[in-house]
């Protein structure tokens, strides 16, 4: 992945190991997954600040000459600030990491989520 290290301070949306501004976003607190700060990719676009707009973004400079493939690849996806984490499948992955670390604190229900 091509990330630039710049002295420019990027405002981070992370609060207490979660992104509270995204509905149904799971908390990474209590897992081995650490929230990562926003970064600037090789095109000069800020990724992971939740503002989804950057003056250098091809989306803000679109024309017939722009190849959509320039926005493909890992440098366009933030590892922890991505709306995909709010899906049921990915939220379950995060929750399973919490259960593995604290099995005694699992919600116990007579028919659901019990361990025999």
Protein Blocks (a to p, Z undefined) as FASTA:
>chain_A
ZZdddfbdcddfbeghiafkbghiacfehiabdcddddddfkopaehklnopafklmklm
gcfklcfklmgcjklpcfklcfklmpmklmmmmmmmmmmmmmmlpccdfkgopaZZ
